[in-house]
Amino acid sequence: MFAIFKTFFLLGWISFGGPAAHIGYFRQTFVEKRKWLDDADYAQLVALSQFLPGPGSSQVGFALGYKRGGLSGGCAAFIGFTLPSVIIMVLLALMASQVTDTSVFQNLVHGLKLLAIVVVADAAWGMYKNFCKSSLTVGVCIITAIALLLIPGIFTQMAVLLLAALIGVFYLRGSAQKVHSSATFKASWLPLVVFASLFIALPFVAHLSPSAALFNDFYQAGSLVFGGGHVVLPLLQNIVGDTLSQDAFLTGYAAAQAVPGPMFTFATYLGYALMPANPVTGALVATLAVFLPGFLLLLGVLKNWQLLANRPAVAGALSGVNAAVVGLLVAALYQPVFTSAVTSAQDIALILVGFYLLKHLKLHIVWLVVTFMVAGVAQGFL
């Protein structure tokens, strides 16, 4: 358990760039380096996270820990990966805008965004080589990327994934090995019952205490968010209302995008501000509440997902979805990763240097982070 926690804790300090970059970091660490699983199993976890509400990259991390060490491993992975971001967000809430407004901080973050391009591009290329081997899967990948580039949004994402699954069921069954198994389907009902019970019951007990009200608000938000951290913004803004100034709200939102780890730790910042009498408790309650629904749903379907993945029809659907996931990464590589980071020819030059350091010199990710931080700050002074 400590080994799982340590691995994700270190990743939590260097995983800049949002969910798409996190998927790249996870793949590099657990598929390529540590070989906890292969690309096919990893792509299944990524695809599953796309169908469930909640923080996609955190669900992938939780699932990785769960596959390695059961429920305790999943919790160790979640705590390890999320704790650095929680610590930073609490500190930023303490210091308000004094740090985020400095030019040095902005330049440092800019360098790390450029590193995210390198990581996401490497993940997209690696997964493309594994899952886009036929003209049909290449077509699914390209159509997915085009659709999301032209009509970005969660509805487009869900539509192309469903279409890719249908294509796989009818046209990619032959690419999957037919598995004869006597295993029976066993639904993991307890997590699903807990999820539904909390979703229904919490509004009726929210009035009992400020902590209960806060937990209810963020649990409902986490239950209804498809598509990652950016989609949670309007829901959380409705929760905050006039309690927090618009400037403070947007400062926290910007900080959540700049710090490493999951963007859902924006809830940490808001929880700290919404419970001034006991801000640390507020931060922890809000953080747990916004992540919990996605993890309960994941636990409810994860075992069934792995068993179903051995069936020919489902394996064919996964082949289609895997190709679509590559398209999702390609689209994310442009928007928001590339568009939010690249502003000059110098940025492109630094990205090329990053590819060379990663792919040819095999520089460790920690040293890549240091390199891009220094380069970002240096670039700001030139």
N, C-alpha and C positions, 0 to 999 in steps of 0.2 A: 504493500500500500504506500509506503514511504517513497519507493522508487517511482511509482506512478505519479504521486504528488510532486516529487522533485522535478520530474521531466516536464510536467505541465506548468509548474510554477516558473521554471526558467523560460518556457515558451511565453508565459503570460507577460513577462517583462519586455519581450522583443517582438511580439506579434502585432505590429502596426499595419494599418491599411484596411481594416474592416473585414467582414465575413469572407469575401473572395480571397483576400490575402491569407486569412487564417487557414482556409482549406489548403492553400498552397504550402503554408508552414507545416501543417499536420501531415500532408502527403510526404513532404521531404523528410520529416522526422520519423514517422511511423511506418511508412511504406518503403522508402528508399534506404534510410539509415538503419533503423532498428528492426525493420522487417517484422513488425507485429502482425501484419496482414498484407495481402497482395492488392494490386490495383483494382481487381474485380470486386473484392469485398469492400474496399474503401469507397469505390464508386456507389455501391449499394447503400452505404450509410449516408453518403452525400445526397443521393436521390431521395432516400427516405426523409431526410431533414427538409427537403424542398416541399413535401406534401403536408407537413405538420406545422401548426402555428408555433411561434416561439423563435428564439434566437438560433438560426440554422447552424452557425459554426460551433456554438456552445453545445448544441445537441450532438453534433458529430464528435466533439471532444468527449462528451459524457458517454457516448456509445463506444468510443475507443477504450475508455477506461473500464466500461462495463464488460466488454469482450475480454479484456485482460485480467480483470480481478473481480467480476461480479458487481453487485450493487455498491459495495464499499469502494471498489475501483472506480466506478462511475462518479461517486461522490468525491473521491480524492482527486480525480481529474478535473471536476468542476471547480472545486475549491482552489486547487492549485492554479488553474488557468485564469480564474476570475479574481483571486485575491489581489494581485498586483494592481489591476485596474481599480478595484474598490479602494485600496489604500491611496492611490493617486487622486481619485475623485473626491475622497474625504478631505485630503490636503488642499485640493483646489477649492473646495467649498469653504474651507477655513480662510484661504488667502484671497478668495473671490477672483477678481480680474487682475490682480497685481502681477501674476506670472504670465497668464495667457496673452496679455497685451504687449509684452516685450518683443522687440525685433529678433533677439537671439533665439527665443523660444519658437517663434514663427519660422525662422530659417532652419532650425533643427528639425521641426516637424516636416518642413518641405523636403529635406533630404530623406527622411524616412518614408514619405509618400513615394518618392522615386524608387526606393528599395522595394516597395510593395509591387510596383510594376514588374520588376525583375522576377519576383517570387510568383506572381499570378501568371505571367507569361510562361515561366518554366513549368508550372503545374498544368496549364492548358496544353502545352506542347506534349508533355509526357503522357497525359491522359488521351490526347488525340491519337498518338501512336498506338495506344493500347485498345481503344474502343472505336476507332473510325477506320476500319480495315477494308470495308466494302464500299461500293459506290452508294448504296442505300444509307449506310450509317454516316458517311461523309455528307450526304445530302441532308439528313436529319440535323446534323451538327450545324451546317451552314444556314439552313432555314430557321433554326432556333435562334442563332445569333442575329440574323437579319431581322426577324420578327421583334426581338427585344431591343435592337438598335433603333428600329423605326417606330415601334409602339411600346415604349418601356412601361412596365407596370406589373403588378402582381397577377392581374387577370390574364395578361399575355403569357406570363411565365407558367401559370397553371395550365393554360390552354395548350401550349406547345408541349409540355410534359405529358399531358394526357394523350395528345395526338401521337407523340413519339411512342408511348406505351402501346397504343392501338396498332400502330405500324409494326411494332415488334411482335405483338401477339400473332398477327396474320402473316408476316413476311420474314421474321427473323427466328422462328421456332427451330429451323434447321440448324442454326448456329449454336444452339444450346444442347447439351447432352441430356438425353432422356434418362430420368432417374426413377427407378422403381423403389419405393420406400413404403414401409409399413407404419411409419410414424403417423400418429394422429395429431390433429390440430388441437392445441391447448391454448385457449385464450387466457391472457394475463389480465384477469378481470379486476383484481384489487387496485392497481394504479388507475384504471379507467373509472372505477367506482369512486375512488378518492377524488379524482379530478372533477367528476360531475357533481359530487356531493358538496365540495367546496364552492364550485361555481354557483350552485343553487342556494346554498345555506348562508354564505358569507354576507350577502346584502342584508339578511335579517338580523345579523349580530353586529353589524358594523357600528351601530350606535353605542355599543357597550363601552368602548374605550378608543382613544385616539390611535393606538396601535392597531386595533381591529379594523378601524375605518381605513387606515393607510394600507393595511394588508389587503383588504377587499378591493380597493381602488386599483392597486398595481396587479393583483391577481387577475382581475377582469381584463385589464389591458393586455397582460401577457397571454391570456386565453384567446384573444381576438386578433392578434397580430400575425398576419402572413406576410412574409417577405423581408424580415429582418428589422434591424434597428431603426432605419429611416421611417418605416411605416408606423412605428410606435409614437412618433413625434406628435401628431394631432391628438391621439388619445391621451398622452401624458399632459399635453397643454390644456385639455379640458379638465383633467384632474386638478391641475395646479390652480387654474382660474386666476383670480386677482391676488392670491396668497403670495405669489412671487412676482417680482417685476419682470417685464418683458426682457430687459437687458440681462438680468441675472439668469433667466431661463435660457436665452440664446447663448450666453457665455458657457453655461453648463453643457448645452448641446454641442457647441463647437469643441469644447474640451473632450467630450466623449468620443468625438471622431478623431481627435488628435492623439489620445493616449493609447497605449497598447491594450490588447484584450478585447472582450466583447463590448459593443456599443450599448448594450442593454444596461451597462453600469451607469448610464445616464440616470437611471432610477436611484442609484446610490446618492448622487448629487441632490436630486429632488427630495428624497426621503430625509436627508440631512437638513435641508432648508424648511421642510414642511413640519418638522417636529422640533422647534427651537428649544423646548424644555428639556428634551433628551435627544439631541441630534444624532449621536452615534447609533442609538437604538433605531431611530427613524431610518437611517441609512441602511442598516442591516435588514430591517423588516421589509422595506421597499425592494431591496435587491433580491431577497429570497422569494418574495411574492411574485415578482415579474418573471423569474426564471422557472419557478416550480411547475406551472401548467405544461410547458413544453416538455419537461423531463417526465412528468407523469404520463403524458400521451406517448412519448417515446418508449417508456417501459412497457406500456400496454400493448404495443404492436411490434416491438423489436424481435422477440422470439418467433412470433408468427411470420414476420418478414423474412427471417433467415430460413425458416422451413419452407415457406412458399417459394423462395428464390430457387429451390431445387426442382420445382415443377417446370416442365418444358414451356408451357404457355407463359408462365410468369418469368421464366428465364429469358424468353424471347422479348417480353415487355421490358425487362431490365436492359437488354441489349439496346433497345430503342431509347430508353431513358438515359442510359449511360452516354450515348452519343449526344443526346440533348443537353446533358449536364456539361459536356465539353463546350457546347454552344453558349450555355449560360456563362461559363467562365470567360469565353472570348468576348461576349458582350460586356461583362463586368470589367474586363481589362480596359475597355475603352471608356465606359461610363459606369461607375464614377472614378475608377482608379486613375486612368490616363488623363482625363479631362481636368481632374482636380489637382494634378501634380505637375504636368508639363506645361511650362510657359515660355521656354526659350530653347535655342539650339544647345546651350550648355547643359540643359536637363537631359536632352537626348544623348549627348556625349557621356554623361555620367551613367545613364542607363546601360549604354554599350559597355562601359568599363565594368559595371556590375555583372553583366552577363559573362564577361571574360573571367572575372574573379570567381564566379559561382560555378560555371560549367567547365572551365579549363584548369584553373588553379585550385578548384575545389575548396575555396576558403570557407571556413566555418561560419554559420549564420551569425554568431555573436560578433565576429570580426567584421562581417558585412554591415551589421547594424552600426558598429562604431565608425566604420569607414564612411557610411552615408551620413551619419550625424555630423562628423567633422566636415565633410564635403558640403553639406547643406549650410552650416554656419559660415564656412569659408566663402562660399558662393555669395552669401548675403553681404560680405564686406568688399567684394570685387566690383 
